[in-house]
Amino acid sequence: MSVHVTNKSHRKRPGSKVWLFAVPGMTLFAAFWLLPMLRLVGVGASGPTGAMAYLAVVTNRHYFLSLVSTLVLSGVVTVATLAISSFVGLFLQRNRFPGKPLLLAMLTFPLAFPGVVVGFMVIMLAGRQGLIGALTDKLFGESLVFAYSLAGLFLGYLYFSIPRVILTVIAAAEKLDPSLEEAARSLGANPVRVFLDVMVPALTPALISSGAICFATSVGAFGTAFTLATNIDVLPMAIYNEFTSYANFAMSAALSIVLGVITWIALALARSLSGSTVPATA
């Protein structure tokens, strides 16, 4: 009888490799997210009102109106972006024509611009010395200026939101099964019914995920708001003013946490509706 002796010291422990990769990841997570976030939460509750500062966004009229303006603007931008990008993305995916690669490159060009540059472009278009103002002045004798209003901010947010959604729609449209559309047409469905009953349900997960990112990006956008928001007050600008103009670090931290929670809720809701295709942060 032969006896086999197993040397347990040579057995590989499966968990050792896991910890080898987990420790650096956990260290980065703690250093660059967890600890700063805990510090921000502590600062938010360090003011004269304590933890009640987190309720100031609903109890203080100024902060509440800023929150409402931010959410309404972001919601309208998201709806408009999804509507425009869906048609444009489907058209670009289904049609081939000369110059299409160049057009796609131009449509995604705004992704390279910081928010301040986007705001400057809106001013050049709809500001006091903008193209629209000069044109309306010649035609009607009065300049149309809306760059410094919610309409201008809407235009700026729309400008940098559309490219993200277009790319997502194009990628999702490539996976659509053409036979489903052909079957719907053979049953007598008109193009509108084919779009609503076949294409929209198939694109819904992609639209939800890209819409959530669009909404979260608009809620937290600062550069464009900083350039344009002279007559309006969105929540990122309220946070900036509390921090820089009034040195109210506790309130700015509390408002930042509230803004982050709202964004997280929007992304979490989108993840539950569309699966796991939405990033955890925007």
C-alpha positions in Angstrom: 0.0 0.0 0.0 1.4 3.3 -1.0 0.8 6.3 1.1 0.4 9.7 -0.5 1.3 12.6 1.6 -0.1 16.0 0.6 1.9 19.0 1.5 -0.7 21.6 2.5 1.8 24.3 2.4 1.9 24.1 -1.4 -1.9 24.4 -1.8 -2.9 27.7 -3.3 -5.3 29.7 -1.4 -8.0 31.1 -3.7 -8.6 34.1 -1.5 -5.0 35.3 -1.7 -5.3 36.5 -5.2 -8.6 38.2 -4.4 -6.9 40.2 -1.6 -4.0 41.0 -3.8 -6.3 43.0 -6.0 -8.8 44.1 -3.3 -6.4 45.8 -1.0 -5.2 48.4 -3.6 -8.8 49.0 -4.7 -10.1 49.4 -1.2 -7.2 51.7 -0.4 -8.0 54.0 -3.3 -11.7 53.8 -2.5 -11.1 54.9 1.1 -8.6 57.6 0.3 -10.3 59.2 -2.7 -14.0 58.6 -1.9 -14.9 57.3 1.5 -12.7 59.6 3.7 -13.4 62.8 1.7 -17.2 62.0 1.7 -17.2 61.4 5.5 -15.3 64.6 5.9 -17.8 66.4 3.7 -20.7 65.0 5.7 -19.1 66.1 9.0 -18.5 69.6 7.7 -22.1 69.8 6.5 -23.3 69.2 10.1 -20.7 71.5 11.8 -22.6 74.7 11.2 -24.8 76.6 13.7 -27.8 74.6 12.8 -26.0 71.2 12.9 -27.5 68.4 10.9 -30.6 70.5 10.2 -28.4 72.1 7.5 -29.3 69.2 5.3 -33.0 70.2 5.4 -32.2 73.8 4.4 -32.7 72.8 0.8 -36.4 72.5 1.5 -36.8 74.9 4.4 -34.9 77.8 2.9 -36.8 79.5 0.1 -33.7 80.5 -1.8 -32.1 77.0 -1.8 -35.5 75.4 -2.5 -36.0 77.5 -5.6 -32.5 76.7 -6.7 -33.2 73.0 -6.3 -36.5 73.3 -8.2 -34.8 75.2 -11.1 -32.0 72.7 -11.2 -34.3 69.6 -11.3 -36.8 71.1 -13.8 -34.1 72.4 -16.1 -32.3 69.0 -16.0 -35.5 67.1 -16.6 -36.4 69.2 -19.6 -32.9 68.9 -21.0 -33.1 65.1 -20.6 -36.4 64.8 -22.4 -35.3 67.1 -25.3 -31.9 65.3 -25.6 -33.5 61.9 -25.7 -36.1 63.0 -28.4 -33.5 64.7 -30.6 -30.8 62.1 -30.2 -33.1 59.1 -30.8 -34.1 60.3 -34.3 -30.6 61.5 -35.2 -28.9 58.4 -33.8 -31.4 56.1 -35.7 -30.9 58.0 -38.9 -27.2 57.9 -38.7 -27.2 54.2 -37.9 -29.6 53.2 -40.7 -28.2 55.4 -43.5 -24.9 55.7 -45.3 -23.9 58.8 -47.1 -20.7 60.7 -48.1 -19.2 62.5 -45.1 -20.9 60.4 -42.5 -17.7 59.8 -40.5 -16.9 63.5 -40.5 -20.5 64.3 -39.4 -20.2 61.8 -36.5 -16.9 63.4 -35.5 -18.4 66.8 -35.5 -21.5 65.7 -33.5 -19.3 64.3 -30.8 -16.9 67.3 -30.8 -18.7 69.0 -27.9 -17.5 66.2 -25.6 -14.0 67.8 -25.8 -15.2 71.2 -24.6 -15.3 72.2 -20.9 -18.4 73.8 -19.6 -17.0 77.3 -19.6 -16.3 77.0 -23.4 -19.8 75.8 -24.0 -21.1 78.8 -22.0 -19.0 81.1 -24.1 -20.3 79.6 -27.3 -23.9 80.2 -26.1 -23.0 83.8 -25.3 -21.6 84.2 -28.8 -24.8 82.9 -30.2 -27.5 84.4 -28.0 -25.6 87.0 -25.9 -25.7 90.8 -26.1 -23.2 90.8 -28.9 -24.3 87.4 -30.3 -25.3 86.3 -33.7 -29.1 86.0 -32.9 -29.1 89.4 -31.3 -27.5 91.0 -34.3 -29.8 89.2 -36.7 -33.0 90.1 -34.8 -31.8 93.7 -34.4 -31.6 94.1 -38.2 -34.9 92.3 -38.9 -37.0 93.7 -36.1 -35.1 96.6 -34.6 -34.6 94.9 -31.3 -32.0 92.4 -30.1 -33.1 89.0 -28.8 -30.9 88.1 -25.9 -31.5 84.9 -23.9 -28.0 83.6 -23.1 -28.2 84.6 -19.5 -31.6 83.0 -18.7 -32.9 79.5 -18.3 -33.3 79.3 -22.0 -29.5 80.0 -22.5 -28.6 77.5 -19.8 -31.0 75.0 -21.5 -29.2 75.5 -24.8 -25.8 75.0 -23.2 -26.8 71.8 -21.4 -28.5 70.5 -24.6 -25.3 71.1 -26.5 -23.1 69.0 -24.4 -25.7 66.3 -23.6 -26.8 65.3 -27.2 -23.4 63.7 -28.2 -23.4 61.3 -25.3 -26.9 60.1 -26.0 -26.4 59.9 -29.8 -23.4 57.5 -29.3 -25.5 55.3 -27.0 -28.5 55.2 -29.4 -26.2 54.3 -32.4 -24.6 51.5 -30.4 -28.0 50.2 -29.3 -29.6 50.5 -32.8 -26.9 48.3 -34.3 -28.2 45.4 -32.1 -31.8 45.7 -33.3 -33.2 42.8 -35.2 -34.4 44.0 -38.6 -36.7 41.0 -39.0 -39.0 42.4 -36.2 -39.5 45.6 -38.1 -40.2 43.7 -41.3 -42.7 41.5 -39.5 -44.5 44.6 -38.1 -44.6 46.1 -41.6 -46.0 42.9 -43.1 -48.8 43.0 -40.6 -49.8 46.5 -41.8 -48.1 48.7 -39.2 -47.2 52.1 -40.5 -43.8 53.7 -39.8 -45.0 55.5 -36.7 -46.4 52.2 -35.2 -43.2 50.4 -36.1 -41.1 53.0 -34.3 -43.4 53.1 -31.2 -44.1 49.4 -30.9 -40.8 47.8 -32.1 -37.9 50.2 -31.9 -38.7 52.2 -28.8 -39.2 49.1 -26.6 -35.9 47.7 -27.9 -34.1 51.0 -27.3 -35.7 51.6 -23.9 -32.8 50.3 -21.7 -30.3 52.4 -23.6 -32.5 55.5 -23.5 -33.0 55.0 -19.7 -29.3 54.6 -19.0 -28.2 57.5 -21.3 -31.1 59.7 -20.0 -30.0 59.1 -16.4 -26.4 60.1 -17.2 -27.7 63.2 -19.1 -29.9 64.1 -16.1 -27.1 63.6 -13.5 -24.6 65.6 -15.7 -27.1 68.5 -16.0 -27.9 68.5 -12.3 -24.2 68.8 -11.4 -23.0 70.9 -14.3 -21.0 74.0 -13.1 -18.8 75.4 -15.8 -21.7 76.4 -18.1 -23.8 77.6 -15.2 -20.9 79.7 -13.9 -20.6 81.4 -17.3 -24.3 82.0 -18.0 -26.2 82.0 -14.7 -26.2 85.8 -14.0 -30.0 86.1 -13.7 -30.8 82.6 -12.5 -29.6 80.5 -9.6 -29.2 76.7 -10.0 -28.0 74.6 -7.1 -24.3 74.3 -8.2 -24.1 78.1 -8.3 -25.7 78.3 -4.9 -23.0 75.9 -3.5 -20.3 78.0 -5.2 -21.6 81.2 -3.8 -21.9 79.8 -0.3 -18.3 78.6 -0.4 -16.5 81.5 -2.1 -18.6 84.6 -1.4 -19.8 83.9 2.2 -17.3 81.3 3.4 -20.2 79.2 4.6 -18.4 75.9 4.4 -21.0 74.0 6.4 -23.9 75.0 4.1 -22.0 74.5 0.9 -21.0 71.0 2.1 -24.6 70.2 3.1 -25.9 71.3 -0.2 -23.2 69.3 -2.0 -24.3 66.1 -0.2 -27.9 66.8 -1.0 -27.0 67.3 -4.7 -25.0 64.1 -4.7 -27.8 62.1 -3.1 -30.3 63.3 -5.7 -27.9 62.3 -8.5 -27.3 58.9 -6.9 -31.1 58.3 -6.5 -31.6 59.1 -10.2 -28.8 56.8 -11.3 -30.0 54.0 -8.9 -33.5 54.3 -10.2 -32.3 54.1 -13.8 -30.2 51.0 -12.9 -33.2 49.2 -11.5 -35.3 50.0 -14.6 -32.7 49.2 -17.2 -30.5 46.5 -15.6 -26.8 47.1 -14.8 -26.0 49.4 -17.8 -25.9 52.7 -15.8 -22.7 53.7 -14.2 -22.8 54.3 -10.5 -21.7 57.9 -10.9 -21.9 60.4 -13.8 
